[in-house]
Structures are given as C-alpha cells and as structure tokens.
Amino acid sequence: MFENLTGRLSEAARNISGKGRLTETNVKDTLRQVRLALLEADVALPVVKTFIDRIRERAVGEEVARSLTPGQALVKIIHNELVAILGGGHAPLNLKAQPPVVILLAGLQGAGKTTSAAKLAKRIMEKEKKRVMLVSVDVHRPAAILQLQTLAGEVGAMHCDSDPGEAPVAIVGRALEEARRSHAEVLIVDTAGRLHIDSGMMEEVAAVHAAAAPQETLFVVDSMAGQDAVNAATAFSEALPLTGVVLTKADGDAKGGVALSVREITGQPIRFLGVGEKVDGLEAFHPERMASRILGMGDVLSLVEEIEDKVSREKTEKLAKKLKKGRGFDLSDLRDQFEQMMNMGGLGAMLDKLPIPGNVNAAALQDGMGEQQMRRQIAIINSMTPSERRFPKTINGSRKKRIAKGCGLQVQDVNRLLKQFTQMEKMMKKMSRGGMKKMMRGMPRGGLPPGFG
C-alpha cells in the first residue's frame, strides 16, 4: 500500500527540500505534485482540497519564512498535515469497562471482518492477556459462522455457537450470557455484511448494536475498495456511532487513498492495519509512523517492535554464543535466519519500513529474496543431511545432485545457495572477530548482507 503515493510524494519532498529559499512558484509546483499524487491514490476530492489548503496556509506564513532551511520546513509541514489527516496519535482500544467488553465489527461483505475478528482476538489475548470470546451474527452466510469457529480454534479463543435460523439480536443476547458464565473479558461480535449498502442491512446492524451495547464499534474496510470505501464509510458512520476503523489488505496492491479518506470522513481513528492472511497479521496503526513511510522516511520503530515480537530471542542468543565461542556459522543457522525473516513478511516487508534513499530501487534490492525464493532455500537445506548442514565444504558434485533431486530443484540452485552461504559465513566471522564495524565494511551496497541484493 502507498507505493505510488510514496514515490510521488518522496520526489516532491526531495525537489523542495534542496531549495535554499521558497518562492511562490516552487511552492505552487510542489503543491501541484502533492495534489496529483493524492488524486492518483484515490483520495476523495474534498479531502485533497482540505489537505492542500492547510499546507498552503501554513507554507505562506512565518513558519517557513523564518526557517534556515525553508524547503525542509515545507516537507515538515506536509508530514505534520499527513499525521493530522491520519488521526494525530495512536488510539488504543478501550478495554477498561465492566466485562465482558463488547467489540462490534461492521462493514461490507468481503472487507475481511471475520478474519479481522480472529486477528483482533489473538492480539488482545497476547498483548492484553485477556480471555476473549468470538461470536458471528451473520445468519445470511452460514460459511461465515463456520469460518469464525475454525479461526477461534486456531487462535485459542472461546467461541459462542450461532445458528442461521436464529435472529441476530437473539444470538447477541445469548453470547453475552455465555461470555459472563465463561468469564470472558472481551466479546467480539462479527456482524453480517452485504455486497452493497441497503436499508435492511443498516437496520439489522443497528439492532445488533443496540442489543450488544459495544464499548468499541469498528468499521472494517478493504484498503483496495477505492471510492466505494468512501461511500460505505459515509453510510456506516451515519448509521452507527463508530469508534474506529480497521483497514484490511494493507499489504495488497492498494493505492492508499482509502486510509486518508476514511479517517477524514468518519472522524474516527484508524486503529489497526490488516496485513496478510495469517492470524498474527494485524498491526497497530500509528499516524506519525505511517506519514513517515508515505514520505519515504521509513518506520524504524515499527520494525524494531516487529523484530521483538516475531524474532526468536532464544535462537538469536544461541547463535551469538556460538559465534562468540568460535564455532562456525552453518547452514542450519542460515535456515533459522530465513524462517525468522519469513515470519516478518520477508525482505520486502522490512525494506518497506526502512528509509531507502531516493536513488536506491527497493524493488531491485528485494528481487530474488521474496518469500517464494526463501522457501526454496529452506527446501534445499532440508534436503541435506545434518552432517552436510554442519560441514558444507563436504558437499561435492554427487551430493549436490542428490540434494537437488530431493527438493525438486536444479544443481544451479544448490550452487547459488552455497555461494550465498559462503558470503554470509565471511560476514559472521567478521562479526565474531571485530564486531559491527567490520561487518558493515564487508557489506555491499552500504548495508545489506551479501546475497540479499
């Protein structure tokens, strides 16, 4: 998400930040670029107009004129206005009410409500250490009830059964009772969606909302829906007292305009970003960090948090002790590195959060090291014997043929992996002998490990 918008806004920011002084002409040119970038990203026209007017008002004032670096001051204004339009600060869920705290998810069919309900349950259980129950009131789509039941089992949450022949309001009443009996602290209600907005749908979701009396009412919207999302956001915000937005499929080929439009139209903060199909693919939304990413400044804080959550500390410490004792880096260690990187969404997801210079092509950096390629590398290593993983130099021509046959790949693929391993091994030796400075000097392209280019 935001790839095209990031490219256009980053270019505009670079062009203006180098200016020693600002004139009416170069400010006008920059704002034109920003306006076009937002419109191409499917941001609603009224939102674009308000955004540009705010920047212009601040740009022609004393705030920029008194700055030693006017160009950079204008980039800061654009950044600050992006933060404002995205919601200002992070807005966590309010779970401090009398249990069970009810969270109701509403939105159109196909937006990802059911998956988001399971992801949210997992996040609350892990981060807040609370007991969570899930219930579906989507009596129009029996598959949704079964899907939620399956996902509840996968994330380890409680589940309240529902029947397609039962009234949604009755299901909610029964779920509240069952949540109290089971001592569930949070009850997440997955409501029915439709392919389009209709009066029947709105009446039903309003009745469910009245019966559930939720502490949080979250509007779930597909980030790839474009202007349809704006219409849906308007209808739901009029029908329900929304408290936040969940933006799903944020890792897809979305232009990103939905995030900017929906926040402005509903007046409610974006709480979470849904990424991927896995049940742990739900990120807290931080407007300031997202604004930095949109302007190509990276989001190192989110990357650090993700590393802390998803990288095995035990495996990392084990490798560090191994290197410190002078024992070599082997192919089992390389496999562990690949697996941990895949848990974080691959190299592409990491590069998305790093401040990549304008003259570096991020797509080229991750080329050849996507998730599919990493799976192949892991398959090659798994096709080896424990002795071969420990002592890669023993792998001769006949062994390479056997390994390639075992994983369904070519000998050239095995050779490529072994070459990459040799480069990684050299880097690890530098780490053990002289720390980070020597390792960084041994890296090509100023910072990426060998073999990751």
N, C-alpha and C positions, 0 to 999 in steps of 0.2 A: 504494500500500500504506500501511497505518496511518492512513488519513484519518479514519475514525470513531474509532479509538483516540486519535489525536492530539487530535481535537475534545473528546472526553470528559475526557481527562487534562489538557489545557490548561485546561479550565473548572474542574476540581477544583483545579489548581495556582493559578489566579487567585483563586479563592474563599478559599483558605487563606493565600496569601502576603500578603494585606492585613490579616490578623489581628494585632493588637498582642500578643496573648497566646493561648496554646493551652490549650484545656480538653479534658477527656475527651470532651465532646460533639462539638466541631468536628473533633477528630482522628478520632473514630469515623465521623462523616459523610463526611469526606474518604476514609477507607479503604473505606467502603461504595461510594463513587463509583468509586474505583480498581478495586475487585473487580468491579463490574458492567461497567466498561469492558473489563477483561481477558477476562471470560467472553463478552461480546458479540463480542470479537475472535477467538474460538475458541481462546484459550489453554487448554491442558489443565488440568483442575481441580487435580491435585496441584501443578502449577507455580504456579497462582494462590495456593493455600493457603500454600506456602512463601514466596512473594514478600510477601504481606500480613503474615505472621508476622514476617518480617525487618524490615519497615518499622515495625510496631507496637513491636517490641522496642527499636529504636533511638529511636523517637519519644518513648517514655515515659522514656527515660534522660536523663542530664545533658546530653547533646549538644545537645538542643533547649532544655531549661530554661535553660541559661546563655547562650543566644543573645540578642542585642539584638533580632533580628527572628525570632521563633520560627516564623512562617508560612513565611518564605523558607527557614529551616533545614529544615523538613519537606519542602519542594519539592526541596531539595538531596539529602535522604535518598532520596526517590523516584527522583531522577535517578541517584544512585550505585547504587541497587539495580537499576535498569534496566540500567546499564552492566555490573554484575556478572552479571546473568542472561543478558545478550547475549554475555558472554565476556571481559569485562575490557579487554583491549587487542587491537590488530590483530595477527593471526597470519599473517605472510607464508609462502609456500611454501618448503620446504627443498630447494634445488636443488644442494646442495654435495657430493653423493655422487659416486661413480665413474660417469661417463657410460656408457651412456645412463641418465639418471634416469627412472624409470618413474612415471607418474601414472595411477592407475586410477580411472575414473568408474563408479559403481554407482547404481542406483535403478530405480524403476518405469518402465514404458513410458509415454511422453507427458510425462515430467518435464522433458525438454529436454536430455538427456545429449549427443546428437550435436551440437546447436548449441553447447552449453557447451564441448564439446571443441575446436571450431574457435575460439570466442571466447578460450578459455584459451591456445590455441596462438598466436594473434595477440598477446595481451597479453605472453606470455613472450618472443616474438621482438622486440617493440618495447621492452619495459621492461628485460628481462634480456639482450637481444642474444644469444640462444642459438638454435641450429639445432634445429628441432622436427619430429618425425615423428608422424603420426596413423595409427592402425590400428583397425579395427572387428572385434570378435569376435561381432557379433550375426548369427549364421548363421540365426536364425529369421525375420529380416526383411531380405531382400536389398536393399530400398529404403534401409535404414539405411546399408549399405555404400556404395551409390552416392551417397547424400546426403553422407556424410563425405568421399568422394573429391572431390565437387564443391566442398564448403566448403574443403577443403585447398588446392585450386587458387585459390580466391577469396582466402584469407588469405596464400598464398605459402608454405605448409608442405609438407614432404615427406609422401608417403602410401605406406603398405605395402598392397598389394592383398590381399584375402581372398576366399575362395570359400565360398558357402553349404553346399557339400558337405564342407567341411573341419572338423575338430574345433577348437573354440575354443582349447584348450591348444596344439595344433599351430600355430595361427595366431600365438599369442603368442611361441612359441619361434622361429619364422621371422622375426617382426617384430624381435625382439631382435638376431638375427644381422644382418638388413638395416640396422638402426639403427647397429650397430657399423661395418659396411662403409661406410655413407654418412656416418660421423662425426656422426650426430645426437646432440645433447647431452641432449635430452629426448624420451621416447616417451610419448605419451598414448594410453591404451587405452580405447576406448568399448565397454563391455560390453552384453550383451542385457538387456532389461527385459521385464516381463510386466504385464498389466493388474491382476494381483493377486499376492500373495506365495504361492509354493508351494515344496515341498521340492526339486523338480527345479531350479528357478531358483536356489535358495540353494546347492545342491551344485555347480552349474555355475560360479557366480560365485566360490565358494570355491576351486575347482580352478584357475580362471584366475588368481586372486590368488596361489595357491601357486606357479604357474609363472612369473608375472611378477615376484614379489618386489618390489612397488612401494614407492617411498620415501614416496609420498603416496597415500592411498586416500580419495577424496572422495565423499560421499553427495550425490547431486543430487536435490533435492526441489522440487516445484511449490508455490509460496507460496499458491496458491489451493486446495490439496488439503484444507485443514481438518484434521479429526480423523484422516482416512485417512493423512495425512502422519506423524502421531504413531505410528500402528501400524506403518507402513513403517520409520520411524526405529528403533523398538524392534527389529524383526526384523533389519534390516541391521547394527545395532550389535552384536547377539548373534552374527551370522554372520561378520562381518569386523572386523578391527582398524582402524576408521575413524580418520582423522587430521583430518578437516574436513568442512564442509558447504558446498555451493553452492546458494543459494536462487534459483530461476529465476522469471521472470514477475513480478518485484517491482514492475513498473510497471503491472500489471493491477489489476483491482478486487478485490484481496485484503484480508482483514481484518487481516492482520499477525500473528495469533496463532501461526502456524507458526514464525516466526523465534524467538519466545520459548520455544516448547515444544521444538522440535527441539534447540536448543542445550543445554537442561537435560537432556533425555532421553539424547542421545548422549554428553554430556560433552565434545564436541569443538567447536572454534570454527567459527563461520560465516566462511568465507574470502572468498567473493565473492557479489555480487548480480547476477543476470542481468536486464538491462532491454532490452526491445525485441527485434526480430528481426535487427537489423544486427549484423555480426560484431565491431563495436567496443563493443557494449553489455554490457560486463562491468566492474563497479565493485568495487574492494577494499572489504571490509566493516570499518568502524571502529565498534565498540560505543559509544564515547563520543559520536561524532557522531550515530549513529542514535538514541541516547537523547535527545539534544537535539532532534532532529527530531520524535520522538514527543511530547515535551512542548511542541512549538510554539516552540522556541527557535532553529530554523534550523540550517543546517550550512554556514556560510560557507567553511570550509576546503576542503570537497569541491568547492564551487562554484568557488573560485579554482583548484584543481587541474584541474578540468574545462576552465576557460577556457584555462589554459596548454596543455592537451593538444589542444583542439579548435578554438580560435580562431586564425586565421592571423595570426601576428605580422607577416608581410610586408605583408598588406593593411591591418592596423591602423596600422603605421608610415607606410605610403604615404598613408593618409587624414590622419593627424596632420600630416605635412609639407605636404600640400595645403592644409589649413586654416591652417597657420602662414604660408604664403606668400600668403594672402588669396584663394586660388582657392575658388570656391563648392562647397558640398556638392550633388551632383547625384543623379539617380535611379539611376545605376549604383552609386553608393556605398550608396544605400538598399537596393538589391538584395543587395549584398555583406553588409550587416548582417542582412538576413532569412535569407540562406543560412547564415551563421555561427550564428545563433540556432537554426535548424533542426538543425544539427549537434549542438547541445547538448540537443536534445529539445524545443525550443520554450520559450515563456514559462512554461508550466505547470511544466516541469522545473526552471526557475530559481527560480520562486516557492516551489517545494517545499523549496528549500534556504535560503530567506531567512526571518529571524524576522519573520513577519507579525503585527502587533498583533491582539489578540482581537476588536476592533471592526471590522476590515477583512476583507471577504469576498474571499479569494484567488481563488475561482472567478469572481467578478464581474470581478476585475482582468484575468484572462486571457481572459475572454469576448470572442470576436471576434478573438483573436490566436492561435488554435490553429494547428497545422501546416497544416490544410486552407486556412485563411484566408491564411496566409503564402504557400502555393503559388499561390493566386490572385493575390496582389500581385506575385509574381515573374513570373507569366504575363503580367500587364498590362504590366509594364516590358519584358519580352522582346518584346512586340508593337509596341513603339515603335522608331523609327529611332534610330541613335546620336546624331543631332543633337537629337532630341526629349528624349532622356535627359539630354543636356548642357544644353539650354535649355528647361526645362519650360514657361516662360511662352509659348512659341510654340505650345503645344497649344491650338488653338481647337476650336469645335464640330464641324467636319467631321473633324478629326484624331481627336477623341475617339470618334466613330462608327466610324472605321476601326480604331482600336486595340481597341475593344470587340469588334468583329466578328472581328478577328484572333485574339483569345484566347477567344472564345466566352462573353463576359460582357456585362454591361449598361453603358451610359454612366454610370449612377449609381455603379457600382463604380470606374470610372476617376476620377470626380469625388472619390469618397471617398479614393482613394489620393493624388490630387494635394493634397487638403486636409491629409492626414496628412503628406505630404512638406513642405508649407509650414511646418507646425509644427516638424518635425524640423530644417528648414533654419534657422529662427529660433534654435533651441536650439544648433545648431552654430556659428552666428555669435557667440552669447554665449560659447561655449567659446573661440573664437579671440580674442575681444576681452578677456575678463576671467577666463578660467579656470573652475574648477569651481563656485566660489561663485555666480557669476552664473547658471550653468547650473541649479544646484539651485533658485535663486529662481524660475526660469522654468518649473519643472516643476509640474504639477498633482498633487494627491493626495500631496504631500510626498515625491516621489522617483521616480515612474515617468515615462519620456519621454512627451511628448504623443502621442496617438494609440494608446497602449498600454493605455488604460483601458476 
